[in-house]
Amino acid sequence: MKKFLAATALTLVLAACSPASTDAPATQNVVVANETDPLTPVDPGTPTPAPGETAGANTLTLEGLGALKIGQPVPEDSGWAVRGAQTSDACTTVSSPDYPGVYAIVTDGAVHRISVGQRSDVKLIEGIGPGSTEAEVKAAFPGFRETPHKYVEGGKYLTAPNADSGDPAVRFELDADGKVTVMHVGTMPVLGYVEGCA
């Protein structure tokens, strides 16, 4: 009898410590750890892959696009090169035939912004890219700062709240119809340039 009671007690203890069901839905309020510092949660305005997702060749991330990385020199033999007339040697733009509609701004020998325009099929991991709506952007990135577009009447910029920190951030340009025309990833002040290198 003692063995039976001990076994029953052990079963109850194990049942109390076990998850209720392996089919229980995952909570939506999961805090994602920062890869470089697992104790620091990721900013909710920061594009992050969903579990199981990885950045593909046509995915723009805070780190960059393919071999082109924010804060690093343009990699040799990558296809990214200076093309066309440039305003100065201090600030240049580079492009690649592998990524139509995309260009990067290089200052001080390093990439400081990657811009994706309407001719491109490059998107963020969240699926946001040129042609996305303002509602889609705000659903994926709540809390982005809204400012009027310098040249497009009724247009606007939506900029990540951490942009002024010096860390890589995201910025969208929207037309008067609320569609993304260009998206940028980079660091300030280059992230905020409105005329190429200015």
Stockholm file with secondary structure:
# STOCKHOLM 1.0

chainA/1-198         MKKFLAATALTLVLAACSPASTDAPATQNVVVANETDPLTPVDPGTPTPAPGETAGANTLTLEGLGALKIGQPVPEDSGWAVRGAQTSDACTTVSSPDYPGVYAIVTDGAVHRISVGQRSDVKLIEGIGPGSTEAEVKAAFPGFRETPHKYVEGGKYLTAPNADSGDPAVRFELDADGKVTVMHVGTMPVLGYVEGCA
#=GR chainA/1-198 SS CHHHHHHHHHHHHHHHHSCSCTTCCCCSCCCCBCSSCTTSBCCTTSCCCCTTCCCCTTEECSSEETTEETTSCCCTTSSCEECSCCSCSSEEEEECTTSTTEEEEEETTEEEEEEECTTCCCEETTSCCTTCBHHHHHHHSTTCEEEECSSSTTCEEEECTTGGGTSCEEEEEECTTSBEEEEEEECTTGGGCSSTTC
#=GC SS_cons         CHHHHHHHHHHHHHHHHSCSCTTCCCCSCCCCBCSSCTTSBCCTTSCCCCTTCCCCTTEECSSEETTEETTSCCCTTSSCEECSCCSCSSEEEEECTTSTTEEEEEETTEEEEEEECTTCCCEETTSCCTTCBHHHHHHHSTTCEEEECSSSTTCEEEECTTGGGTSCEEEEEECTTSBEEEEEEECTTGGGCSSTTC
//
